[in-house]
Every structure is written in structure tokens, then in C-alpha cells.
């Protein structure tokens, strides 16, 4: 589990988004919002920041090419693994 206060350069919501994507990936922004019990518009900014920062990838849904899904980058997976290990 991750603290609600955030970790390093992330605020709590950004960290919750990363953890949620890690648990559900590939997943939609709607499912991320549902998973952390916030409105979908609340995750738009954190998703954009994490994507721009190289921690989330936007990928096409294999079942519906018009739909976009979120997945962790290798950098994000390593960061979460490091954090979970207590480093």
C-alpha cells in the first residue's frame, strides 16, 4: 500500500492513478476513476501529467481501436516496485 500523502514528486492523486493503472492495466480512465472512487474528470489532469512525464502510455484497445487505454511504462513499473520495497 502507498501513503495518501504522495511520494517524491507525485501528489496523492497521481500516485493513486499510477497504482490503479498498475492493478488494472491496460485500463480506461473511467475504470481508474471508479477504482479510486473519484469522478472521471478528476483523473484527467493527473493522467496527462503522468503521460507527459513518461510514466503512462496510451495504447489502443485491441477490441475497439477507437478507444484508448492506459498502461504503465517500464519506468513507472520500476518506480512502483522500488517504492513497494520501501526504498
trRosetta pair geometry for C-beta under 8 A, 3 or more apart (Angstrom, degrees):
i j d omega theta_ij theta_ji phi_ij phi_ji
2 7 6.5 -74 -162 -35 114 129
2 15 5.4 -147 140 156 149 124
2 16 7.6 -159 75 -79 128 56
2 19 5.8 -141 8 -64 135 144
2 83 6.7 19 -107 142 104 133
3 6 7.3 -46 93 33 95 26
3 7 7.0 129 49 -63 95 88
3 12 7.8 -88 116 -112 67 96
4 12 5.0 25 176 -139 57 133
5 12 6.0 -63 -137 -75 6 109
6 10 5.2 -166 -160 100 93 69
6 11 4.7 -64 -96 -148 134 28
6 12 4.7 -89 -57 -56 77 58
6 14 7.3 45 -127 50 99 97
6 15 5.7 171 -128 -13 53 132
7 10 5.3 9 59 53 72 109
7 15 5.4 106 17 -100 101 138
7 83 5.9 18 -167 -126 160 137
10 14 4.2 -136 -159 90 97 120
10 15 4.6 118 126 -56 135 87
10 18 7.3 -49 -137 -4 159 136
11 14 5.2 93 51 10 69 104
11 15 7.2 -138 95 -4 33 92
11 46 7.8 -113 61 -104 100 112
12 15 5.8 -60 -150 39 31 111
12 16 6.3 32 153 -21 67 106
13 16 5.5 -52 -146 36 33 113
13 17 6.4 38 152 -22 65 102
13 36 7.8 121 -143 143 69 152
13 38 7.5 30 -134 -36 110 168
13 42 7.1 -113 -152 157 140 99
13 43 7.5 -153 172 -104 109 64
13 46 5.2 -134 122 -65 100 148
14 17 5.6 -50 -151 32 32 113
14 18 6.6 33 151 -18 64 103
14 46 4.5 -162 -94 -146 67 111
14 49 6.5 -62 -111 84 124 127
14 50 6.1 160 -156 -61 97 109
15 18 5.6 -50 -149 35 34 112
15 19 6.3 31 154 -15 66 106
16 19 5.8 -55 -145 40 31 109
16 20 6.0 34 155 -21 65 110
16 36 4.6 95 157 -126 124 144
17 20 5.7 -57 -145 38 28 112
17 21 6.3 28 157 -18 64 105
17 32 5.8 39 -139 179 75 132
17 36 7.1 -70 -75 -13 52 156
17 43 5.7 142 -102 -146 118 103
17 46 4.7 164 -13 124 154 131
17 47 6.2 -142 -170 -71 147 69
17 50 6.3 -154 103 -16 130 154
17 56 8.0 -48 137 -63 112 142
18 21 6.0 -56 -149 36 28 108
18 22 6.4 30 152 -21 63 107
18 50 6.5 -171 -73 -132 91 147
18 55 6.5 -43 -107 152 114 130
18 56 7.6 -130 -104 -64 73 102
18 72 7.1 75 -158 -104 78 106
18 76 5.9 -147 -147 -166 111 117
18 79 7.8 -52 -179 91 150 120
18 80 6.4 -168 145 -75 116 118
19 22 5.5 -54 -150 35 32 115
19 23 6.4 30 153 -18 65 106
19 80 6.9 150 -93 -129 67 127
20 23 5.7 -56 -149 36 32 110
20 24 6.1 -6 165 10 67 117
20 27 7.4 -107 140 80 86 155
20 31 7.9 172 162 121 112 77
20 32 4.7 112 118 -142 135 78
20 35 4.5 139 -143 94 117 137
20 36 5.4 -80 -65 -40 143 107
21 24 6.4 -77 -136 54 26 89
21 25 5.2 48 169 -65 70 103
21 27 6.0 -154 -127 45 60 115
21 32 6.2 -4 -65 -101 75 119
21 56 6.4 -91 -145 -114 176 110
21 70 5.0 -81 -124 120 121 117
21 71 6.9 163 175 -128 112 19
21 72 5.7 141 118 -55 115 83
21 76 7.9 -6 86 140 129 149
22 25 6.4 -19 -119 -9 18 117
22 72 5.6 36 -87 -44 75 140
22 76 7.6 -147 -72 135 103 108
22 77 7.1 141 -116 -106 107 70
22 80 5.7 177 -83 -179 157 176
23 35 7.0 164 76 -167 130 149
24 27 3.7 40 119 -63 113 147
24 31 5.7 -172 166 131 157 126
24 32 7.0 -156 52 -81 144 65
24 35 6.3 -122 -36 -65 141 155
25 69 7.7 121 -150 155 66 110
25 70 6.8 -93 -112 104 91 69
25 71 4.7 101 -161 -121 124 68
25 72 6.0 -91 -61 -2 163 85
26 59 5.8 -80 -128 62 144 125
26 61 7.6 -174 116 -105 133 64
26 69 3.9 65 158 138 113 136
26 70 6.5 161 -159 70 73 37
26 71 4.7 -43 -101 -69 88 100
27 31 4.6 -110 -176 78 109 131
27 32 6.0 126 117 -53 124 83
27 35 8.0 7 171 -20 157 141
27 69 6.0 132 59 -161 14 97
27 70 5.7 -33 69 55 70 90
27 71 8.0 131 19 -75 64 57
28 31 4.8 97 56 6 80 99
28 32 7.1 -137 99 -5 45 86
28 67 7.2 -46 -99 176 116 112
28 68 7.7 110 -122 90 77 57
28 69 5.8 -68 -73 -113 58 70
28 70 7.1 124 -122 7 14 91
29 32 5.4 -52 -148 34 37 116
29 33 6.3 38 154 -20 68 103
29 40 6.1 86 129 -158 100 94
29 43 5.6 174 -165 97 94 124
29 44 7.0 47 -166 -85 146 61
29 47 5.9 -42 -109 -61 111 164
29 70 6.7 95 -63 -24 65 127
30 33 5.8 -54 -151 36 31 111
30 34 6.4 29 152 -17 65 107
30 40 5.4 -19 -107 -107 64 124
31 34 5.5 -51 -144 39 34 112
31 35 6.1 40 154 -26 65 107
32 35 5.7 -56 -149 33 28 114
32 36 6.6 -3 163 6 64 107
32 43 5.4 147 104 -167 117 165
32 47 7.4 123 77 -77 162 119
32 70 6.7 6 -46 43 135 145
33 36 6.6 -75 -148 50 26 88
33 38 5.3 -100 -155 77 79 75
33 39 6.3 -38 -169 132 131 18
33 40 4.4 -121 -8 -94 170 52
33 42 6.5 122 -127 56 107 94
33 43 4.8 -131 -76 -4 89 133
34 37 7.4 25 -174 -77 31 40
36 43 7.6 122 51 -80 127 122
38 42 4.2 -93 153 74 122 146
38 43 6.4 131 87 -44 122 92
39 42 4.8 104 64 -10 77 106
40 43 6.3 -64 -163 33 41 103
40 44 7.4 59 145 -44 67 93
41 44 5.6 -27 -157 -5 46 122
42 45 7.9 -59 -179 27 34 96
42 46 8.0 13 143 6 62 113
43 46 5.6 -64 -155 50 55 108
43 47 5.5 57 150 -27 83 109
44 47 5.9 -62 -148 37 24 110
44 48 6.4 23 157 -18 63 108
45 48 5.7 -54 -146 36 31 111
45 49 6.3 29 157 -17 65 107
46 49 5.7 -56 -145 38 32 111
46 50 6.1 27 159 -15 67 110
47 50 5.9 -58 -142 41 28 107
47 51 6.1 29 157 -20 64 109
47 56 6.4 -72 -156 71 69 165
47 70 6.7 -94 -142 -98 115 143
48 51 5.8 -56 -144 37 27 111
48 52 6.2 25 157 -16 64 109
49 52 5.8 -57 -146 40 28 109
49 53 6.1 22 155 -14 63 114
50 53 5.6 -58 -140 44 29 111
50 55 4.5 -76 -172 70 85 113
50 56 4.5 60 120 -4 106 114
50 76 7.5 54 -175 -98 109 135
51 54 7.9 57 174 -56 28 19
51 55 7.4 -92 -74 58 23 67
51 56 4.6 -59 -81 73 67 101
51 57 7.5 121 -130 -96 85 17
51 58 6.2 18 -128 -32 134 101
54 73 5.8 -54 162 30 67 169
54 75 5.8 28 128 47 103 151
55 72 7.0 -38 169 -147 68 71
55 73 5.6 -132 -149 28 24 110
55 75 6.1 -99 -103 92 62 105
55 76 3.9 102 -163 -76 81 113
55 79 7.3 -38 -126 27 114 146
56 70 5.3 -23 -169 -160 119 103
56 71 7.1 137 -160 70 68 36
56 72 6.6 -54 -107 -108 58 39
56 73 6.6 -115 -69 -17 10 91
56 76 6.6 53 -63 -44 53 160
57 70 7.2 141 74 -157 50 51
57 71 4.9 -23 62 66 100 90
57 72 7.4 20 14 103 89 10
57 73 5.6 118 -34 -72 96 80
58 68 5.0 -2 -176 -176 103 123
58 69 7.4 147 -158 73 55 36
58 70 6.4 -31 -102 -97 59 60
59 68 7.0 139 70 -158 31 69
59 69 5.3 -33 69 67 85 89
59 70 7.6 145 22 -105 83 11
59 71 5.4 17 0 4 127 120
60 65 5.1 2 -173 -141 128 63
60 67 7.4 104 -161 77 59 55
60 68 6.6 -53 -101 -106 43 58
60 69 7.4 33 135 19 9 91
61 64 4.7 5 90 57 127 74
61 65 6.8 -142 63 -81 73 21
61 66 7.8 -27 42 60 111 47
61 67 4.0 2 8 83 137 103
61 68 6.9 -122 -24 -81 88 10
61 69 5.2 110 -78 -27 77 111
63 67 7.8 -11 76 48 80 129
64 67 4.3 47 96 11 111 114
72 76 4.1 -132 -161 86 96 123
72 77 4.9 116 127 -55 134 83
72 80 7.4 -58 -139 2 152 135
73 76 4.9 99 50 6 73 99
73 77 7.1 -136 95 -3 40 87
74 77 5.6 -54 -147 37 34 113
74 78 6.3 35 154 -19 67 106
75 78 5.9 -57 -150 37 28 110
75 79 6.4 30 152 -21 63 108
76 79 5.5 -53 -147 36 33 114
76 80 6.3 29 157 -16 66 105
77 80 6.0 -56 -148 38 29 107
77 81 6.3 31 153 -20 64 108
78 81 5.6 -54 -146 37 31 113
78 82 6.2 33 154 -21 65 106
79 82 5.8 -55 -149 35 29 112
79 83 6.3 27 154 -18 64 108
80 83 5.6 -53 -144 38 32 112
80 84 6.2 32 157 -19 66 106
81 84 5.9 -55 -146 37 28 109
81 85 6.4 26 154 -19 62 109
82 85 5.8 -62 -153 37 29 111
82 87 4.8 -72 -178 61 84 119
83 86 7.7 56 175 -65 34 19
83 87 7.2 -94 -85 55 27 72
